[in-house]
Amino acid sequence: MRFEDEPVPGYPLPILPGHTSPGRLERVLRAGEFAITSELAPPDSADPEDVYRRARIFDGYVDAINATDGSGANCHMSSLAVCALLTRVGYAPVMQISCRDKNRIAIQGDILGGAAMGVCNILCLTGDGVQAGDHPQALPVFDLDSMSLLQTARTLRDEHRFLSGRKISYAPRVLLGAAENPFAQPVQFRAQRLAKKVAAGAQFIQTQYCYDVPLLKEFMRHVEDLGLLDKVFILVGVGPFKSAKAAEWISAHVPGVHIPPAVIARLKGASDQAVEGRRLCTDLVQEIRAIRGVHGVHLMAYRQEESVAEIIDRSGVLAGRVPWHPGRGEQPNNDRKAS
Ligand SMILES: Cc1cc2nc3c(=O)[nH]c(=O)nc-3n(C[C@H](O)[C@H](O)[C@H](O)COP(=O)(O)OP(=O)(O)OC[C@H]3O[C@@H](n4cnc5c(N)ncnc54)[C@H](O)[C@@H]3O)c2cc1C
């Protein structure tokens, strides 16, 4: 029996030929659909309902929900726990793993544990440094980084063994991803770094927030020149601003987020800046959709999660497709009106 023919315990779907996971996100991407992912802000709470409430907001609009891992080096409910809750009711999470807080022993255990619970997608991150967050006195681990984490996860999945060489009796069936920032100069270097992540095992990329489409196009040209367009699924990060002031704050304080002055001027000139922020995001999604080699968007609407439905609806990028969500059933239903 070939590896991909083996049934996946506890998971409702088989692995299709050429796929590495049984997950719905991989199915959407390989079918050539424009994929939508979003980010669930993990609660500062031990109540599972806080996770379910946040997940339900995305029902029918996203193909997978990212569970962040101590984003900004701040403490919240763990990524593994959010994924455990989400898979329990059938959501398709992307389990984010940052190398800041755990060594290779803990991380390899989490990859197996996540896959055993039905996690089909893993985003491999180096992670923000401890000084960025609310526990700057914490000890940073960084035993692995995003590259070696990708290689580690691939070893578990494809070679059925731990880094130590010890055999794994049932390998994790996962789609592997990484982050990239196309907006940090020099752009050519970012494309080369993406190539290294693809060589290390990245099958999909979720990028930093995009507010500069010409710069994204330049990055994608470099990605194409490196022959990577058919080797990796690229989902471009987007997100709405509540106000020009919020955009200015992010520009000044969040490393790696590049916001051109014209974006801030557009928000400043609007009578309702929050509405304009959502319009701007919708416009970005439409422009990004048209770029060759882009396979989807990753909508990070921190504290504005309810705006995801409006932005996706108005942009028209789902073209009537209704992403699966718990309660929809397994019957394919591609008509939003009929769902
Ligand atoms: C979609 C998305 C989700 C994220 N989620 C989380 C999260 O859940 N938790 C969290 O802690 N952080 C998160 N981050 C933040 C992210 O970890 C940091 O922005 C990080 O600095 C860059 O991403 P990375 O982790 O893939 O690191 P890497 O790409 O591995 O890089 C780490 C840093 O080192 C630099 N670097 C590495 N190698 C080289 C080299 N050879 N030459 C020069 N510079 C080098 C990179 O430029 C970067 O600044 C997320 C970022 C994105 C875009």
The ligand as a Gaussian input file, in Angstrom:
#p B3LYP/6-31G(d) Opt

LIG

0 1
 C        1.246000      35.118000       8.280000
 C        2.123000      35.320000       9.485000
 C        1.802000      34.699000      10.696000
 C        2.616000      34.868000      11.820000
 N        2.274000      34.228000      12.984000
 C        3.102000      34.293000      14.059000
 C        2.813000      33.546000      15.249000
 O        1.808000      32.844000      15.337000
 N        3.696000      33.627000      16.262000
 C        4.821000      34.413000      16.194000
 O        5.586000      34.444000      17.164000
 N        5.110000      35.147000      15.094000
 C        4.276000      35.098000      14.024000
 N        4.570000      35.806000      12.881000
 C        5.710000      36.723000      12.894000
 C        6.956000      36.094000      12.243000
 O        7.393000      34.958000      12.950000
 C        8.036000      37.156000      12.218000
 O        7.563000      38.230000      11.413000
 C        9.364000      36.680000      11.687000
 O       10.307000      37.725000      11.914000
 C        9.396000      36.399000      10.168000
 O        8.747000      35.245000       9.819000
 P        9.301000      33.770000      10.089000
 O        8.880000      33.350000      11.421000
 O        8.904000      32.921000       8.955000
 O       10.871000      33.925000      10.167000
 P       12.067000      33.655000       9.149000
 O       11.697000      33.873000       7.737000
 O       12.616000      32.326000       9.475000
 O       13.079000      34.783000       9.585000
 C       13.339000      35.168000      10.912000
 C       14.057000      36.515000      10.891000
 O       15.408000      36.356000      10.617000
 C       15.756000      36.997000       9.394000
 N       16.606000      36.076000       8.690000
 C       16.540000      34.758000       8.764000
 N       17.493000      34.214000       8.017000
 C       18.160000      35.213000       7.434000
 C       19.250000      35.259000       6.571000
 N       19.830000      34.168000       6.087000
 N       19.696000      36.467000       6.207000
 C       19.102000      37.585000       6.671000
 N       18.072000      37.589000       7.495000
 C       17.610000      36.417000       7.884000
 C       14.475000      37.200000       8.652000
 O       14.518000      38.286000       7.737000
 C       13.544000      37.454000       9.802000
 O       13.628000      38.783000      10.217000
 C        3.777000      35.679000      11.747000
 C        4.109000      36.311000      10.530000
 C        3.296000      36.131000       9.405000
 C        3.665000      36.812000       8.123000

